[in-house]
Amino acid sequence: MTEIARKPVTSELKSLGVGQIAVFPIEQLTSVKVTCHRLKKELARICWDCRVKENLNEYTVIVERVH
């Protein structure tokens, strides 16, 4: 199992294009979920949206930009 480095959540998510993914360590789960919810509200005019999945086998959080 490879250790995923912690990284800044907001800048990482804002830089995603549609269909791209970002992977975060499970320790950042709460920050990722809160940031995704906030970005959905702030960027509603451009229809920014994402999907968050937890992989407990690899201890990661996967975010996919869907719109």
PLY file of the C-alpha trace (Angstrom):
ply
format ascii 1.0
element vertex 67
property float x
property float y
property float z
element edge 66
property int vertex1
property int vertex2
end_header
0.00 0.00 0.00
1.37 3.39 -1.03
1.07 6.33 1.34
-0.80 9.29 -0.19
0.67 12.66 0.78
-1.54 15.33 2.32
-2.24 18.22 -0.04
-4.28 21.44 -0.04
-7.89 20.47 -0.68
-9.43 23.64 -2.13
-6.76 24.39 -4.73
-6.60 20.73 -5.76
-10.37 20.50 -6.27
-10.67 23.84 -8.07
-7.99 22.77 -10.55
-9.87 19.60 -11.58
-11.38 19.47 -15.04
-14.54 17.52 -15.81
-13.78 13.79 -15.59
-10.54 14.25 -13.66
-9.97 12.76 -10.21
-8.01 13.73 -7.10
-6.94 11.30 -4.39
-6.52 12.31 -0.76
-5.56 10.34 2.36
-8.51 9.17 4.48
-7.37 11.53 7.27
-8.56 14.43 5.09
-12.07 13.00 4.61
-13.90 15.65 6.63
-12.00 18.51 4.97
-12.68 17.06 1.51
-16.43 16.66 2.13
-16.81 20.14 3.62
-14.79 21.72 0.82
-16.80 19.89 -1.88
-20.06 21.08 -0.33
-18.77 24.67 -0.13
-17.49 24.65 -3.73
-20.83 23.31 -5.00
-22.51 26.38 -3.48
-19.85 28.93 -4.42
-19.45 27.72 -8.02
-23.13 26.99 -8.70
-23.19 29.50 -11.56
-20.77 27.37 -13.55
-22.50 24.13 -12.41
-19.40 22.83 -10.56
-20.11 19.38 -9.11
-18.16 16.38 -7.87
-18.58 12.86 -6.53
-16.77 11.69 -3.38
-15.92 8.03 -2.78
-14.14 6.45 0.18
-11.80 3.52 -0.37
-11.33 2.00 3.07
-9.10 -0.79 1.72
-6.49 1.74 0.58
-7.40 4.46 3.13
-8.08 7.06 0.46
-10.77 9.54 -0.55
-11.38 9.83 -4.29
-13.01 12.94 -5.73
-14.23 12.98 -9.33
-15.35 16.18 -10.98
-18.61 15.36 -12.77
-19.74 18.76 -14.07
0 1
1 2
2 3
3 4
4 5
5 6
6 7
7 8
8 9
9 10
10 11
11 12
12 13
13 14
14 15
15 16
16 17
17 18
18 19
19 20
20 21
21 22
22 23
23 24
24 25
25 26
26 27
27 28
28 29
29 30
30 31
31 32
32 33
33 34
34 35
35 36
36 37
37 38
38 39
39 40
40 41
41 42
42 43
43 44
44 45
45 46
46 47
47 48
48 49
49 50
50 51
51 52
52 53
53 54
54 55
55 56
56 57
57 58
58 59
59 60
60 61
61 62
62 63
63 64
64 65
65 66
